Amino acid sequence: MVELDSSNGILFPIYDEDTGVIFLCGKGDSAIRYFEYTPEAPYIHFLSTYSSSDPQRGIGTMPKRGLNISTCEIARFYKLLNNGLCEVISFTVPRKSELFQDDLYPDTAAEEHAITADEWINGKDANPKLISVRNQHLGPKLSTGAVISNISNQNKHEVVFDKTSLTPKPSIDKSTNGVHQVQ
């Protein structure tokens, strides 16, 4: 048992089943703590904490299908700030190879549901339908063969996992403060 903090805000636990990383974000907190889950004892391993000066009112995530896998982005959060703005926070793993990283991107949940709500209410159970994100590695192609990047590298904060120590290193775009206006 570990005490995370003494805040009375709601805790938003976000589990990435593909990588085994648990992100803990507290309402009113300005930090995102993340841990790795393993099936062997002690099960949960603290990785690090992302901190900013602005507390979050709420937080949302981008599905794996929308991540920029060419930069080894493993998670992207949209942090709602008290002033009505939305901050984009990207978590990446540095890799020298530009090839598709199978260990970071196993087949992930598809947009299509596995069963209907009526089937679930009637007691049916099914595993989620999975898709590969391998085809998104180079981004969508134009008819001329040019490649469009999945996301802009502007206006976001980026947390990079250090290859040797697993200690994240925050990288902040100072020119825009990583903030977007929510409309």
C-alpha positions in Angstrom: 0.0 0.0 0.0 1.3 3.5 -1.0 -0.3 6.8 -0.2 -0.4 8.8 -3.5 -1.5 12.2 -2.1 -4.0 13.7 0.3 -6.2 15.4 -2.2 -10.0 15.1 -1.9 -10.4 15.3 -5.7 -11.7 12.4 -7.8 -9.0 10.1 -9.1 -9.1 9.1 -12.8 -7.3 5.8 -13.3 -6.5 5.1 -16.9 -5.1 1.6 -17.8 -3.4 0.9 -21.1 -3.9 -2.8 -21.5 -1.5 -2.9 -24.5 1.5 -1.6 -22.6 0.6 -2.4 -19.0 0.9 1.2 -17.9 -1.6 2.7 -15.4 -2.0 6.5 -15.4 -3.5 8.1 -12.3 -4.8 11.6 -12.8 -6.6 13.5 -10.0 -9.2 16.2 -10.5 -7.7 19.4 -9.2 -4.3 17.9 -9.3 -1.5 19.1 -11.6 0.3 15.7 -11.8 -0.2 12.5 -13.8 1.5 9.6 -12.0 2.2 6.4 -14.0 3.0 2.9 -13.0 3.7 -0.3 -14.8 1.6 -3.4 -14.1 3.3 -6.9 -14.3 1.6 -10.2 -13.5 4.4 -11.1 -11.0 4.7 -9.7 -7.4 5.0 -6.9 -6.5 2.7 -6.3 -9.5 2.8 -2.5 -9.6 6.0 -0.5 -10.3 6.2 3.3 -10.1 7.6 4.8 -13.3 7.4 8.5 -12.8 5.2 11.6 -12.5 4.4 14.2 -15.1 3.8 17.6 -13.5 2.6 20.9 -14.8 1.6 24.2 -13.1 -2.0 24.0 -14.1 -4.5 21.7 -12.3 -6.8 19.5 -14.4 -10.6 19.7 -14.3 -10.9 16.5 -16.4 -8.8 14.3 -18.6 -9.4 12.3 -21.8 -7.3 10.0 -23.9 -6.8 9.3 -27.6 -7.5 5.7 -28.7 -4.4 3.8 -29.9 -5.8 4.1 -33.5 -5.2 7.8 -33.3 -1.6 7.9 -31.9 1.4 8.9 -33.9 3.1 5.5 -34.0 5.9 6.7 -36.3 7.3 8.6 -33.2 6.5 5.7 -30.8 3.8 7.7 -29.0 2.1 5.2 -26.5 -0.4 7.6 -25.0 -1.9 11.0 -25.6 -4.0 12.9 -23.0 -6.3 15.9 -23.3 -6.2 17.8 -20.1 -9.1 20.3 -19.4 -7.8 23.3 -17.5 -9.7 25.6 -15.2 -9.6 28.5 -17.7 -11.4 26.4 -20.4 -8.4 25.5 -22.4 -7.3 22.0 -23.3 -3.6 20.9 -22.9 -2.3 18.0 -25.1 0.2 15.7 -23.3 2.0 13.1 -25.3 3.9 10.1 -23.9 6.5 8.5 -26.2 9.2 5.9 -26.0 12.5 6.8 -27.8 13.6 4.2 -30.4 16.4 4.5 -32.9 14.7 2.3 -35.5 12.0 3.8 -37.7 10.5 0.3 -38.2 7.1 -0.6 -36.7 7.5 -1.4 -33.0 5.6 -4.7 -32.4 6.3 -4.6 -28.6 4.7 -1.2 -28.2 1.7 -1.8 -30.5 0.1 -5.2 -30.2 -3.3 -5.6 -31.7 -5.7 -3.1 -30.0 -9.4 -2.6 -29.6 -11.3 -1.9 -32.8 -14.0 0.7 -33.3 -16.5 -2.1 -34.0 -18.2 -3.6 -31.0 -18.1 -7.4 -30.4 -21.7 -7.8 -29.2 -24.8 -5.7 -29.1 -26.2 -4.2 -25.9 -29.2 -6.6 -26.1 -26.8 -9.6 -26.3 -24.9 -8.3 -23.3 -28.1 -7.8 -21.3 -29.1 -11.4 -22.2 -25.8 -12.7 -20.6 -23.7 -13.1 -23.7 -20.0 -12.3 -23.3 -17.3 -11.8 -26.0 -13.7 -10.7 -26.3 -13.3 -7.3 -27.9 -12.6 -7.2 -31.6 -9.0 -6.3 -32.3 -7.2 -4.5 -35.1 -3.6 -3.9 -36.0 -2.2 -0.4 -36.1 0.7 -1.5 -38.2 -0.9 0.0 -41.4 -1.0 3.4 -39.7 2.8 3.4 -39.3 3.4 5.9 -42.2 0.1 7.8 -41.8 -2.6 8.2 -44.5 -1.3 8.4 -48.1 -2.3 11.1 -50.6 -3.1 10.1 -54.1 0.4 11.4 -55.1 2.1 9.0 -52.6 3.0 11.7 -50.1 2.5 10.9 -46.4 0.5 13.0 -44.0 1.6 13.0 -40.4 -1.0 11.6 -38.0 -0.6 14.6 -35.6 1.1 17.9 -35.6 4.3 18.2 -33.5 3.2 21.7 -32.5 1.1 22.7 -29.5 1.8 19.7 -27.2 3.8 18.6 -24.2 5.7 15.4 -24.6 6.9 13.0 -22.0 9.8 10.8 -23.2 10.7 7.5 -21.5 14.5 7.3 -21.2 15.8 4.1 -22.7 18.3 3.3 -20.0 16.5 4.2 -16.8 12.8 4.3 -17.6 12.8 7.8 -16.2 10.6 10.1 -18.2 12.0 13.4 -19.4 9.4 16.1 -20.0 9.9 18.1 -23.2 7.7 21.2 -23.5 7.1 23.3 -26.6 7.9 26.7 -25.1 6.6 28.7 -28.0 2.9 27.7 -27.6 2.9 26.4 -24.0 1.1 23.3 -25.4 -2.3 24.9 -25.1 -5.3 24.7 -27.5 -8.6 26.6 -27.3 -11.7 24.4 -26.7 -14.7 25.7 -28.7 
